[in-house]
């Protein structure tokens, strides 16, 4: 038995499913997970001494690769000052100043501890500001595991065949209107059927939890117009896409401004963190200024702030987006050519350094489209790549990420392995 297999057997006895986040269990692809002992640059090293070129990148945060020396040094200095204060600290202010400077439309921001907490809090704020209860979300978009949002969710909920979670009261679900992504008419119809009742629309402006599904041209603009016309708050969940597709996220690329924005992942530099913010008049409705309550013991944790500031400063100095996009384009072009030669149905959805292979005959613009893919082909593709030393997400419905640590050698080797894996299908 391998060391990873032994660790997983031990974990199954004391951790539900043997993992602390469901998708890690490999249920979407079969087999058992490996256990990581260390990570450096674009590579993971498992407990059995194997090495993998990593395209999960801790599910997005590791845009600079693993254990970057600048982030490592920032954490070391912060650790010398203490791990948690329970009082305000200067790095919280610096983080807020940095985020409001870089993110379009972000006037005020509050730090929290996860993306789930950020989206939950943003929706509570939207409801508090509008006095309305109903919200609109989109099938396949995952916004964390709070009750109102686990209705036709993506990510791990989709991977395990449970897009609706047990434990969510029917009354909560009744307040959530779930529509097809990239379908403007469905949103218009929902507003017509629920006049004056919809507090907010929340969406990933580039979806990454049903695989990568970018918004169609004109879609975000249409949502903005509908929200403005109906007095509804538009929330962009940029936990995944923020600082990943561009320094200012999808808002920078599209020119569309949301009322509230949620963030996470990259802004923590690999440590647990989240944030939500937007227009000052909305954010000032939060306690202690206003009636909408939100709090957190570890919000603005000094270690997370130090790592996050280092991560953002690195991005601003290096501006790696053109290079990351070029690497993504190389992988996309090579895989599509290999699939065509092998007669394998394949679509590559990509936005910069976010990409996803769908074994589909036709383009993927929604969850309905994504579900038409041949999921068993992805499982075979995943294991073939893993056996050869490339780690992809253990689910068809997740996103591959490229980091600045993926150098020429890593990209070339990845293309070689993934093309071999496609041919073997």
LUMSEPA-220958 format. One line per 5 residues: number of its first residue (from 0); their letters; for each residue x, y, z of N, C-alpha, C. Coordinates in steps of 0.1 Angstrom, whole numbers, plus 5000, padded with zeros to 4 digits. Example, Ala and Ser with C-alpha at 12.3 -4.5 7.8 and 13.67 -1.06 7.14 Angstrom:
0 = AS = 5132:4943:5078:5123:4955:5078:5132:4967:5078; 5128:4978:5071:5137:4989:5071:5129:5000:5079
END
This chain:
0 = XXXXX = 5008:4988:5000:5000:5000:5000:5009:5012:5000; 5005:5022:4992:5013:5035:4992:5010:5043:5004; 5019:5052:5007:5017:5061:5019:5004:5069:5018; 5002:5074:5005:4989:5082:5003:4977:5073:5006; 4977:5061:5001:4966:5052:5004:4964:5049:5019
5 = XXXXX = 4975:5048:5026:4974:5045:5040:4969:5058:5047; 4973:5069:5043:4968:5082:5049:4953:5083:5047; 4949:5080:5034:4935:5081:5031:4926:5072:5039; 4931:5059:5041:4924:5050:5050:4923:5055:5064; 4934:5061:5069:4933:5067:5083:4923:5078:5083
10 = XXXXX = 4923:5087:5072:4915:5098:5072:4900:5094:5072; 4897:5084:5064:4883:5079:5063:4877:5076:5077; 4885:5072:5086:4880:5068:5100:4877:5081:5108; 4883:5092:5105:4881:5104:5114:4876:5116:5107; 4876:5117:5094:4871:5128:5086:4860:5123:5076
15 = XXXXX = 4849:5130:5076:4838:5126:5067:4843:5125:5052; 4842:5113:5046:4847:5111:5033:4862:5111:5032; 4869:5113:5043:4884:5113:5043:4890:5126:5038; 4881:5136:5036:4887:5149:5031:4879:5161:5038; 4886:5172:5038:4880:5184:5044:4873:5193:5033
20 = XXXXX = 4873:5189:5021:4865:5196:5010:4862:5185:5000; 4849:5183:4997:4844:5171:4990:4852:5168:4977; 4855:5178:4968:4860:5174:4955:4874:5168:4956; 4881:5169:4968:4894:5163:4969:4893:5148:4970; 4881:5143:4972:4880:5128:4974:4881:5120:4961
25 = XXXXX = 4882:5127:4950:4884:5120:4937:4871:5112:4933; 4860:5115:4939:4847:5108:4935:4843:5111:4921; 4847:5123:4916:4843:5127:4902:4851:5120:4892; 4862:5114:4895:4871:5107:4885:4874:5093:4889; 4871:5089:4901:4874:5075:4906:4888:5075:4912
30 = XXXXX = 4891:5064:4920:4904:5063:4926:4904:5070:4939; 4916:5070:4945:4918:5077:4958:4928:5088:4956; 4927:5099:4964:4936:5110:4963:4950:5108:4968; 4959:5115:4962:4973:5115:4967:4974:5126:4978; 4983:5124:4987:4985:5134:4998:4998:5142:4995
35 = XXXXX = 4997:5155:4996:5008:5163:4993:5017:5165:5005; 5030:5164:5003:5040:5166:5014:5046:5180:5013; 5048:5185:5001:5053:5198:4999:5050:5203:4985; 5051:5216:4983:5049:5222:4970:5059:5234:4968; 5063:5235:4955:5073:5245:4952:5071:5249:4937
40 = XXXXX = 5069:5262:4934:5067:5266:4921:5055:5261:4915; 5056:5254:4903:5044:5248:4897:5042:5233:4900; 5049:5228:4910:5050:5214:4912:5045:5210:4926; 5038:5199:4927:5034:5193:4940:5043:5180:4942; 5047:5177:4954:5054:5165:4958:5046:5157:4968
45 = XXXXX = 5042:5145:4964:5033:5137:4973:5041:5129:4983; 5033:5123:4992:5039:5115:5003:5047:5103:4998; 5045:5099:4986:5052:5087:4980:5064:5091:4972; 5067:5104:4971:5079:5108:4964:5076:5112:4949; 5064:5111:4945:5060:5115:4931:5059:5130:4930
50 = XXXXX = 5061:5135:4918:5061:5149:4915:5051:5152:4904; 5043:5162:4905:5033:5166:4895:5034:5180:4891; 5032:5183:4878:5030:5197:4874:5015:5200:4877; 5013:5211:4885:5000:5213:4891:4992:5224:4884; 4980:5220:4880:4971:5229:4873:4958:5232:4882
55 = XXXXX = 4959:5228:4894:4948:5231:4904:4952:5244:4911; 4965:5245:4914:4970:5258:4921:4962:5262:4933; 4960:5252:4942:4952:5253:4954:4938:5259:4951; 4933:5255:4939:4920:5259:4934:4919:5274:4931; 4931:5280:4926:4931:5293:4921:4940:5303:4928
60 = XXXXX = 4942:5303:4941:4950:5313:4948:4965:5314:4943; 4971:5302:4939:4985:5302:4937:4989:5307:4923; 4985:5320:4920:4989:5325:4907:5003:5327:4905; 5011:5328:4916:5025:5330:4916:5032:5316:4918; 5025:5306:4918:5030:5293:4921:5031:5290:4936
65 = XXXXX = 5036:5279:4940:5036:5275:4954:5049:5281:4961; 5047:5285:4973:5058:5288:4982:5067:5299:4976; 5061:5309:4970:5069:5320:4964:5077:5327:4975; 5089:5330:4972:5098:5335:4982:5094:5348:4988; 5088:5357:4979:5083:5370:4984:5072:5368:4994
70 = XXXXX = 5062:5360:4991:5051:5357:5000:5056:5350:5013; 5065:5341:5011:5071:5334:5022:5078:5344:5032; 5085:5353:5027:5092:5363:5035:5082:5372:5042; 5072:5376:5035:5062:5385:5041:5055:5378:5053; 5052:5365:5051:5046:5357:5062:5056:5355:5074
75 = XXXXX = 5069:5353:5071:5078:5352:5082:5079:5365:5090; 5079:5376:5084:5080:5389:5091:5067:5391:5099; 5055:5388:5093:5043:5389:5100:5042:5380:5112; 5047:5368:5110:5047:5358:5121:5055:5362:5133; 5065:5370:5131:5073:5375:5142:5066:5385:5150
80 = XXXXX = 5056:5391:5144:5048:5402:5151:5036:5396:5158; 5032:5383:5155:5020:5377:5161:5011:5371:5151; 5003:5361:5155:4994:5354:5146:4980:5360:5146; 4975:5366:5156:4962:5372:5156:4961:5382:5167; 4954:5393:5165:4954:5404:5174:4940:5407:5180
85 = XXXXX = 4930:5405:5173:4916:5408:5178:4914:5423:5178; 4924:5431:5173:4922:5446:5172:4926:5449:5157; 4922:5462:5153:4927:5466:5140:4942:5466:5138; 4947:5464:5126:4961:5465:5124:4963:5473:5110; 4975:5478:5108:4978:5486:5097:4976:5478:5084
90 = XXXXX = 4980:5466:5084:4979:5458:5071:4964:5457:5066; 4954:5457:5075:4940:5457:5071:4937:5470:5063; 4942:5481:5068:4940:5494:5061:4947:5493:5047; 4959:5488:5047:4967:5488:5034:4960:5478:5025; 4954:5467:5029:4947:5458:5020:4935:5465:5015
95 = XXXXX = 4927:5472:5023:4915:5479:5018:4919:5490:5008; 4930:5497:5011:4934:5507:5002:4939:5501:4988; 4945:5490:4989:4950:5483:4977:4938:5478:4968; 4929:5472:4975:4917:5466:4968:4909:5478:4961; 4906:5488:4969:4898:5499:4964:4905:5506:4952
100 = XXXXX = 4918:5506:4952:4926:5512:4942:4926:5504:4929; 4926:5491:4930:4927:5482:4919:4914:5477:4913; 4904:5476:4921:4891:5470:4916:4881:5481:4912; 4877:5481:4900:4868:5491:4895:4855:5491:4904; 4850:5503:4907:4837:5504:4914:4838:5501:4929
105 = XXXXX = 4850:5497:4934:4851:5493:4948:4854:5505:4956; 4845:5510:4964:4847:5522:4972:4850:5519:4986; 4844:5509:4992:4847:5504:5005:4846:5489:5005; 4854:5483:5014:4855:5468:5014:4856:5463:5028; 4851:5452:5031:4853:5445:5044:4859:5431:5042
110 = XXXXX = 4869:5428:5050:4876:5415:5050:4868:5405:5058; 4867:5393:5052:4861:5381:5059:4871:5370:5058; 4867:5358:5061:4876:5346:5062:4875:5336:5050; 4865:5338:5041:4864:5328:5030:4855:5334:5020; 4855:5328:5008:4846:5332:4997:4832:5330:5001
115 = XXXXX = 4829:5319:5008:4816:5316:5012:4810:5327:5021; 4818:5331:5030:4814:5342:5040:4812:5355:5032; 4820:5357:5022:4819:5370:5014:4806:5370:5007; 4802:5359:5000:4790:5359:4992:4778:5359:5001; 4778:5352:5012:4767:5352:5022:4765:5366:5027
120 = XXXXX = 4775:5373:5030:4774:5386:5036:4769:5396:5026; 4774:5395:5013:4770:5404:5003:4755:5403:5000; 4750:5391:5001:4735:5389:4998:4727:5394:5010; 4732:5392:5022:4725:5398:5034:4725:5413:5033; 4736:5419:5028:4736:5433:5027:4726:5438:5016
125 = XXXXX = 4726:5430:5005:4716:5434:4994:4702:5433:4999; 4699:5423:5006:4685:5422:5012:4682:5433:5022; 4692:5436:5030:4690:5447:5040:4689:5460:5034; 4696:5463:5023:4695:5476:5016:4682:5478:5008; 4677:5467:5003:4665:5468:4994:4652:5465:5001
130 = XXXXX = 4653:5458:5013:4641:5453:5020:4634:5442:5012; 4641:5435:5003:4635:5425:4995:4641:5411:4999; 4634:5400:4996:4639:5387:5000:4644:5378:4989; 4639:5379:4977:4643:5370:4966:4656:5374:4960; 4663:5364:4956:4676:5366:4948:4675:5357:4936
135 = XXXXX = 4683:5362:4926:4685:5354:4914:4700:5349:4914; 4701:5336:4911:4714:5330:4909:4713:5321:4896; 4724:5316:4892:4724:5308:4879:4729:5294:4881; 4722:5285:4874:4725:5271:4875:4740:5268:4872; 4747:5262:4880:4761:5258:4878:4771:5268:4884
140 = XXXXX = 4766:5280:4888:4774:5289:4895:4775:5286:4910; 4787:5285:4915:4789:5281:4930:4793:5294:4937; 4786:5297:4948:4790:5309:4956:4792:5305:4970; 4797:5293:4973:4799:5289:4986:4787:5281:4991; 4788:5276:5004:4778:5267:5009:4768:5272:5019
145 = XXXXX = 4765:5285:5018:4755:5291:5026:4741:5286:5020; 4731:5286:5029:4718:5279:5026:4712:5285:5013; 4711:5298:5012:4704:5304:5000:4711:5301:4987; 4723:5297:4987:4731:5295:4975:4734:5281:4971; 4730:5271:4979:4732:5257:4975:4720:5252:4968
150 = XXXXX = 4715:5260:4958:4704:5256:4949:4710:5255:4935; 4710:5243:4930:4716:5241:4916:4730:5247:4916; 4738:5243:4926:4752:5248:4927:4761:5241:4918; 4772:5247:4915:4783:5240:4907:4793:5234:4917; 4806:5234:4912:4817:5229:4920:4815:5215:4925
155 = XXXXX = 4819:5213:4938:4818:5199:4944:4804:5194:4945; 4795:5203:4947:4781:5198:4948:4776:5192:4934; 4781:5198:4923:4778:5192:4910:4786:5179:4908; 4798:5179:4911:4807:5168:4909:4801:5155:4916; 4796:5157:4927:4791:5145:4935:4776:5142:4932
160 = XXXXX = 4770:5149:4923:4757:5146:4919:4746:5152:4928; 4750:5162:4936:4741:5167:4946:4741:5183:4945; 4735:5188:4933:4735:5202:4932:4726:5209:4942; 4717:5202:4948:4709:5207:4959:4713:5199:4972; 4715:5207:4983:4720:5200:4995:4709:5197:5005
165 = XXXXX = 4710:5186:5011:4701:5183:5022:4705:5193:5033; 4695:5196:5041:4697:5205:5052:4694:5220:5049; 4690:5222:5036:4686:5236:5032:4670:5236:5033; 4665:5244:5042:4650:5245:5044:4643:5249:5031; 4632:5243:5028:4624:5246:5016:4621:5261:5015
170 = XXXXX = 4618:5267:5027:4615:5281:5027:4627:5290:5022; 4639:5286:5025:4651:5293:5020:4652:5291:5005; 4650:5279:5000:4651:5276:4986:4641:5284:4978; 4629:5286:4984:4618:5293:4977:4622:5308:4974; 4632:5313:4982:4636:5327:4979:4646:5328:4969
175 = XXXXX = 4651:5317:4964:4662:5317:4954:4656:5313:4940; 4657:5322:4931:4653:5319:4917:4665:5315:4909; 4665:5303:4903:4677:5298:4896:4674:5298:4881; 4683:5304:4874:4681:5306:4859:4693:5300:4852; 4691:5299:4838:4701:5294:4830:4712:5305:4827
180 = XXXXX = 4724:5302:4829:4735:5311:4826:4735:5315:4812; 4739:5328:4809:4740:5333:4795:4726:5334:4788; 4715:5334:4795:4702:5335:4790:4695:5348:4795; 4696:5358:4787:4690:5371:4791:4675:5371:4792; 4668:5364:4783:4654:5363:4783:4649:5357:4796
185 = XXXXX = 4656:5347:4801:4651:5341:4814:4652:5351:4825; 4661:5360:4825:4662:5371:4836:4651:5381:4834; 4648:5385:4822:4637:5394:4819:4624:5388:4824; 4622:5375:4821:4610:5368:4825:4609:5368:4841; 4620:5365:4847:4620:5365:4862:4616:5378:4868
190 = XXXXX = 4621:5389:4863:4618:5402:4868:4603:5405:4866; 4598:5401:4854:4584:5403:4851:4574:5396:4861; 4579:5384:4864:4571:5375:4873:4572:5378:4888; 4582:5386:4891:4585:5389:4906:4588:5404:4907; 4579:5412:4903:4580:5427:4903:4582:5432:4917
195 = XXXXX = 4593:5440:4919:4596:5446:4931:4600:5437:4943; 4603:5424:4939:4607:5414:4949:4621:5410:4949; 4629:5413:4939:4642:5407:4938:4653:5417:4943; 4659:5412:4954:4669:5420:4960:4682:5421:4952; 4687:5410:4947:4699:5410:4940:4700:5399:4929
200 = XXXXX = 4709:5401:4920:4714:5390:4911:4728:5388:4915; 4732:5375:4917:4746:5372:4920:4750:5362:4909; 4762:5364:4904:4768:5355:4894:4783:5356:4894; 4789:5345:4889:4803:5346:4885:4803:5352:4871; 4809:5364:4869:4809:5370:4856:4818:5362:4846
205 = XXXXX = 4826:5354:4851:4832:5343:4843:4831:5330:4851; 4822:5322:4848:4819:5310:4857:4830:5301:4857; 4834:5295:4869:4845:5286:4870:4841:5274:4878; 4828:5272:4881:4825:5260:4889:4815:5251:4882; 4814:5252:4869:4808:5242:4861:4818:5239:4849
210 = XXXXX = 4830:5240:4852:4841:5242:4842:4841:5257:4839; 4850:5261:4831:4850:5275:4827:4840:5279:4817; 4831:5288:4820:4820:5293:4811:4820:5308:4812; 4827:5314:4802:4826:5329:4802:4813:5334:4798; 4810:5347:4802:4797:5353:4798:4798:5356:4783
215 = XXXXX = 4787:5354:4777:4786:5358:4762:4787:5373:4761; 4790:5378:4749:4791:5392:4746:4777:5398:4748; 4777:5409:4756:4764:5416:4759:4757:5411:4771; 4760:5399:4776:4752:5394:4787:4754:5402:4800; 4766:5405:4804:4768:5413:4816:4761:5427:4815
220 = XXXXX = 4763:5433:4803:4756:5446:4801:4741:5445:4803; 4735:5434:4798:4721:5433:4799:4717:5431:4813; 4724:5424:4821:4721:5422:4835:4722:5435:4843; 4732:5443:4839:4734:5456:4845:4722:5465:4843; 4717:5465:4830:4706:5474:4827:4693:5469:4834
225 = XXXXX = 4691:5456:4835:4679:5451:4841:4679:5454:4856; 4691:5452:4862:4692:5455:4877:4689:5470:4879; 4695:5479:4871:4693:5493:4873:4678:5497:4872; 4672:5491:4861:4658:5494:4859:4648:5489:4870; 4653:5479:4877:4644:5472:4887:4648:5475:4901
230 = XXXXX = 4658:5484:4903:4662:5487:4917:4668:5475:4924; 4674:5466:4916:4680:5454:4921:4696:5455:4921; 4702:5450:4932:4716:5450:4933:4723:5439:4925; 4733:5443:4917:4741:5434:4909:4754:5430:4917; 4755:5417:4920:4767:5412:4927:4776:5404:4917
235 = XXXXX = 4788:5408:4915:4797:5399:4908:4806:5391:4918; 4805:5378:4917:4813:5369:4925:4826:5367:4918; 4836:5375:4922:4850:5374:4916:4860:5367:4925; 4854:5358:4933:4863:5351:4942:4874:5343:4934; 4869:5338:4922:4878:5330:4914:4885:5339:4903
240 = XXXXX = 4877:5347:4896:4882:5355:4885:4889:5368:4889; 4887:5372:4901:4893:5385:4906:4908:5383:4906; 4915:5393:4900:4930:5393:4899:4935:5381:4892; 4927:5373:4886:4931:5361:4879:4930:5364:4864; 4919:5369:4859:4918:5372:4844:4923:5385:4841
245 = XXXXX = 4924:5394:4850:4930:5407:4849:4932:5413:4863; 4940:5423:4864:4942:5429:4877:4929:5434:4883; 4921:5440:4875:4908:5444:4880:4896:5435:4878; 4900:5422:4875:4890:5412:4873:4881:5414:4860; 4870:5407:4860:4861:5407:4848:4856:5422:4846
250 = XXXXX = 4854:5429:4857:4849:5443:4855:4859:5451:4847; 4872:5449:4848:4881:5456:4840:4880:5452:4825; 4878:5439:4823:4878:5434:4809:4865:5438:4802; 4854:5438:4810:4841:5440:4804:4836:5455:4804; 4841:5462:4813:4837:5476:4815:4823:5477:4823
255 = XXXXX = 4818:5466:4826:4805:5465:4834:4808:5467:4849; 4801:5475:4856:4803:5477:4870:4792:5471:4878; 4796:5463:4887:4786:5457:4897:4784:5467:4909; 4773:5464:4916:4771:5472:4928:4779:5467:4940; 4781:5454:4941:4789:5447:4951:4797:5437:4944
260 = XXXXX = 4809:5435:4950:4819:5425:4944:4824:5416:4956; 4824:5403:4954:4830:5394:4963:4844:5389:4958; 4853:5388:4967:4867:5383:4964:4872:5373:4973; 4883:5367:4969:4889:5357:4978:4902:5351:4971; 4906:5339:4974:4916:5332:4968:4929:5340:4967
265 = XXXXX = 4932:5347:4955:4944:5354:4953:4947:5364:4963; 4937:5371:4968:4939:5382:4978:4944:5377:4991; 4945:5364:4993:4950:5358:5006:4964:5352:5004; 4969:5352:4992:4982:5347:4989:4984:5333:4994; 4973:5325:4994:4974:5311:4998:4968:5309:5012
270 = XXXXX = 4965:5319:5020:4959:5318:5033:4944:5320:5032; 4936:5315:5042:4922:5317:5042:4918:5332:5042; 4910:5336:5033:4906:5350:5033:4894:5352:5023; 4886:5362:5025:4876:5366:5016:4874:5381:5018; 4866:5387:5009:4863:5401:5010:4850:5404:5002
275 = XXXXX = 4843:5414:5007:4832:5419:4998:4831:5434:5000; 4828:5441:4989:4827:5455:4989:4820:5461:4977; 4820:5474:4976:4813:5480:4965:4810:5495:4968; 4798:5499:4964:4795:5513:4965:4795:5517:4980; 4799:5529:4984:4801:5533:4998:4787:5534:5004
280 = XXXXX = 4777:5538:4997:4764:5540:5003:4758:5526:5007; 4761:5516:5000:4757:5502:5004:4765:5497:5015; 4778:5498:5014:4787:5493:5025:4785:5500:5038; 4781:5512:5038:4778:5519:5051:4766:5515:5058; 4758:5506:5052:4747:5500:5058:4751:5488:5068
285 = XXXXX = 4764:5485:5067:4769:5474:5076:4771:5480:5090; 4770:5471:5100:4773:5474:5114:4788:5477:5114; 4793:5487:5122:4786:5494:5132:4779:5506:5127; 4780:5510:5114:4773:5522:5109:4758:5520:5107; 4755:5508:5102:4741:5506:5098:4735:5493:5104
290 = XXXXX = 4723:5489:5100:4715:5479:5106:4719:5464:5102; 4727:5463:5091:4730:5449:5086:4742:5444:5094; 4740:5433:5101:4751:5428:5110:4760:5418:5103; 4773:5420:5105:4783:5410:5100:4795:5412:5109; 4801:5401:5113:4813:5401:5121:4822:5389:5119
295 = XXXXX = 4834:5389:5124:4843:5377:5123:4855:5379:5132; 4857:5369:5141:4869:5370:5150:4882:5371:5143; 4884:5364:5132:4897:5364:5125:4897:5372:5112; 4886:5380:5110:4886:5388:5098:4898:5398:5098; 4905:5400:5087:4916:5408:5087:4928:5403:5094
300 = XXXXX = 4929:5390:5095:4940:5383:5102:4953:5388:5097; 4963:5392:5106:4975:5398:5101:4984:5389:5092; 4983:5376:5094:4991:5367:5085:4985:5367:5071; 4971:5366:5070:4965:5366:5057:4967:5379:5050; 4966:5390:5058:4968:5403:5051:4982:5405:5046
305 = XXXXX = 4992:5400:5053:5006:5401:5049:5008:5393:5036; 5003:5381:5036:5004:5372:5024:4997:5378:5012; 4985:5383:5015:4976:5389:5004:4983:5401:4998; 4988:5410:5006:4994:5422:5001:5006:5418:4993; 5014:5409:4997:5026:5405:4989:5021:5399:4976
310 = XXXXX = 5011:5391:4976:5006:5385:4963:5001:5396:4954; 4993:5406:4959:4988:5417:4950:4999:5426:4945; 5009:5429:4954:5020:5437:4950:5028:5430:4939; 5030:5417:4940:5037:5410:4929:5030:5411:4916; 5017:5410:4916:5009:5411:4904:5010:5425:4898
315 = XXXXX = 5009:5435:4906:5009:5448:4901:5023:5452:4895; 5034:5447:4901:5047:5450:4896:5050:5442:4883; 5046:5429:4882:5049:5421:4871:5039:5421:4860; 5026:5424:4863:5016:5424:4853:5017:5412:4843; 5015:5400:4848:5019:5388:4840:5008:5383:4831
320 = XXXXX = 4997:5391:4829:4985:5385:4823:4987:5381:4808; 4995:5389:4801:4997:5386:4787:5005:5373:4786; 5014:5371:4795:5022:5358:4794:5014:5346:4798; 5005:5348:4809:4996:5337:4813:4986:5334:4802; 4981:5344:4795:4971:5342:4784:4978:5334:4773
325 = XXXXX = 4991:5338:4770:4998:5331:4759:5000:5316:4762; 5003:5313:4775:5005:5300:4779:4992:5292:4778; 4981:5298:4782:4968:5292:4781:4965:5289:4766; 4968:5299:4757:4965:5297:4743:4973:5286:4737; 4985:5284:4741:4994:5273:4736:4987:5260:4740
330 = XXXXX = 4983:5258:4752:4977:5246:4757:4964:5243:4749; 4956:5253:4748:4943:5252:4741:4945:5248:4727; 4954:5254:4719:4956:5251:4705:4961:5237:4704; 4971:5233:4712:4977:5219:4711:4966:5209:4714; 4958:5210:4724:4948:5200:4728:4938:5199:4718
335 = XXXXX = 4933:5210:4712:4923:5209:4702:4928:5202:4689; 4941:5205:4686:4946:5198:4674:4948:5183:4677; 4952:5179:4689:4954:5165:4692:4940:5158:4692; 4930:5165:4697:4917:5159:4697:4911:5157:4683; 4914:5167:4674:4909:5165:4661:4916:5154:4654
340 = XXXXX = 4929:5152:4656:4936:5141:4650:4931:5128:4655; 4928:5127:4668:4924:5115:4674:4909:5112:4672; 4901:5122:4667:4887:5120:4665:4879:5120:4679; 4885:5127:4688:4879:5129:4701:4871:5142:4702; 4858:5141:4707:4851:5154:4708:4857:5163:4719
345 = XXXXX = 4860:5175:4717:4866:5183:4727:4863:5198:4724; 4859:5205:4735:4858:5219:4735:4868:5224:4746; 4875:5235:4744:4883:5241:4754:4877:5255:4757; 4872:5257:4769:4867:5270:4773:4878:5277:4781; 4881:5289:4778:4893:5295:4784:4890:5310:4786
350 = XXXXX = 4895:5316:4797:4896:5330:4799:4909:5333:4805; 4919:5337:4797:4933:5339:4802:4939:5327:4807; 4942:5327:4820:4949:5315:4826:4939:5305:4832; 4926:5308:4831:4916:5298:4835:4911:5290:4823; 4912:5277:4824:4907:5269:4812:4901:5256:4816
355 = XXXXX = 4894:5250:4807:4887:5237:4811:4885:5229:4798; 4888:5216:4798:4885:5208:4786:4871:5201:4789; 4862:5203:4779:4849:5196:4779:4849:5186:4767; 4846:5173:4770:4845:5163:4760:4831:5164:4754; 4829:5175:4747:4816:5178:4741:4817:5179:4726
360 = XXXXX = 4806:5177:4719:4806:5179:4704:4803:5194:4701; 4796:5201:4710:4792:5215:4707:4797:5224:4718; 4797:5237:4716:4802:5247:4725:4794:5247:4738; 4801:5251:4749:4795:5251:4763:4793:5265:4767; 4780:5269:4769:4777:5283:4774:4769:5283:4787
365 = XXXXX = 4765:5271:4792:4757:5270:4804:4759:5256:4810; 4753:5255:4822:4753:5242:4829:4747:5231:4820; 4736:5234:4814:4729:5224:4805:4739:5219:4794; 4746:5229:4788:4756:5225:4778:4767:5216:4784; 4772:5220:4796:4783:5213:4802:4779:5198:4805
370 = XXXXX = 4766:5196:4809:4762:5183:4813:4760:5174:4801; 4761:5179:4789:4761:5170:4777:4774:5164:4774; 4784:5167:4781:4798:5162:4779:4799:5147:4783; 4809:5141:4778:4812:5126:4781:4821:5126:4793; 4815:5126:4805:4823:5127:4818:4832:5116:4819
375 = XXXXX = 4829:5103:4816:4838:5092:4817:4851:5095:4809; 4850:5102:4798:4862:5105:4790:4871:5114:4799; 4865:5123:4806:4874:5132:4814:4881:5124:4825; 4874:5115:4831:4880:5106:4841:4892:5099:4836; 4891:5093:4824:4902:5086:4818:4914:5096:4815
380 = XXXXX = 4910:5107:4809:4920:5118:4806:4927:5122:4819; 4920:5124:4830:4926:5129:4842:4936:5118:4847; 4932:5106:4848:4941:5096:4853:4953:5093:4844; 4951:5094:4831:4963:5093:4822:4973:5104:4824; 4968:5116:4826:4977:5127:4828:4983:5126:4842
385 = XXXXX = 4976:5122:4852:4981:5121:4865:4992:5110:4866; 4990:5099:4859:5000:5088:4859:5013:5093:4852; 5012:5103:4843:5024:5108:4836:5030:5120:4843; 5023:5125:4853:5029:5136:4861:5023:5150:4859; 5010:5150:4855:5003:5163:4854:4990:5162:4862
390 = XXXXX = 4988:5171:4872:4977:5171:4880:4966:5181:4876; 4955:5176:4871:4944:5184:4867:4933:5183:4878; 4923:5192:4878:4912:5191:4888:4905:5177:4887; 4903:5171:4899:4897:5158:4899:4882:5158:4897; 4877:5166:4887:4863:5168:4884:4862:5175:4870
395 = XXXXX = 4853:5170:4862:4850:5177:4849:4846:5191:4851; 4839:5194:4862:4832:5207:4864:4840:5216:4873; 4854:5216:4871:4862:5226:4878:4871:5232:4868; 4880:5241:4873:4888:5249:4864:4903:5246:4866; 4910:5245:4855:4925:5245:4855:4930:5259:4856
400 = XXXXX = 4941:5260:4863:4947:5273:4864:4962:5272:4860; 4967:5283:4854:4981:5284:4851:4987:5295:4860; 4999:5293:4865:5006:5302:4874:5018:5308:4867; 5024:5319:4872:5036:5325:4867:5048:5315:4868; 5046:5305:4877:5057:5295:4879:5057:5284:4868
405 = XXXXX = 5047:5284:4860:5047:5274:4849:5056:5280:4838; 5068:5276:4837:5078:5281:4828:5077:5273:4814; 5085:5277:4805:5085:5271:4792:5086:5255:4792; 5095:5251:4801:5097:5236:4802:5084:5229:4807; 5078:5235:4817:5066:5229:4823:5054:5229:4813
410 = XXXXX = 5053:5240:4806:5042:5241:4796:5044:5231:4785; 5056:5230:4780:5060:5221:4769:5057:5207:4773; 5062:5203:4785:5060:5190:4790:5045:5187:4792; 5038:5197:4797:5023:5195:4799:5016:5192:4786; 5019:5200:4776:5013:5198:4763:5016:5184:4757
415 = XXXXX = 5029:5179:4759:5032:5166:4755:5024:5155:4762; 5023:5157:4775:5016:5147:4783:5001:5147:4780; 4995:5159:4779:4980:5160:4777:4977:5155:4763; 4985:5158:4753:4982:5153:4740:4983:5138:4739; 4993:5132:4746:4994:5118:4747:4981:5112:4753
420 = XXXXX = 4976:5119:4764:4965:5114:4771:4952:5115:4762; 4951:5125:4754:4939:5126:4745:4940:5115:4735; 4952:5113:4729:4953:5103:4719:4950:5089:4724; 4953:5086:4737:4950:5073:4743:4935:5071:4745; 4927:5081:4745:4913:5079:4747:4906:5072:4735
END
